[in-house]
Amino acid sequence: MKVKYDKEVDILYIHFSDGKIVESDEEKPGIILDYDENGNIVGIEMLNASKQIPQPMKFEYEVAE
């Protein structure tokens, strides 16, 4: 999994797999889900990220036990 924030265009992208994107849907305004040929989510794109989350460049990762 990769998380990328592009400050110039204010987009946060969470990439779950290397699958080829064949379809994208804007589920809610500014939230785009990318799907592979089997309907699996490949990634999530958040437009205007800094307006939706307080610190788009800050990232925490947690594993539940």
N, C-alpha and C positions, 0 to 999 in steps of 0.2 A: 504494500500500500504506500502511496506517495501523497503528500499534501503540498500544494504549491499555491503561493499567494503572489499575484502579479500586481504590484503597487501602482504601476503606470495606468492600468485599465481597471483597477480595483476589483479583481476577480479572484475568488478562492476556488481551487479545484481539488477535489479528493478523488484520487485515481485508485480503484480497487484491484484492477487486473490489466493485463496487456491485451485483452480481447479487442477485436476490431469493433468500433462503434458503427452500428448500422441504423440506429434510430435514436432520436433525442426528443424528449417531451418537457415542456415547461409546466411542471406540476402546479406550482404556485408562482406568482409574479417574482421573477428574479432567481428562481431555483430550477435548474435544468438537470434532468436525469438522463444519462447516456446508457444505452442498452446494446448488448451484443446480439448476434443472430438467434440465440436461444432465449432471449428475453431477460437475461441476467443483467443486473446493474453493473456497469463498467466504471462509472464515475458520477460524481455530483459536482455541478458548477454553480457557484453562488455569485450573481452579479451584484455590483454595488456593495461588496462585502463589508466595507468599513461603516456603512450605514445600518447594517443588520447585526453585526457583532462588534463588541467594544474594541478588541485588539486582534485583528485578523492575522497579525504576524506572530502572535503568541500562541504556542501550541503545547498541549499536555497530552501525554500518552499513558494510559493506565491499563494494567492487566489484572482482572479479577481473579482471586484465588478460590 
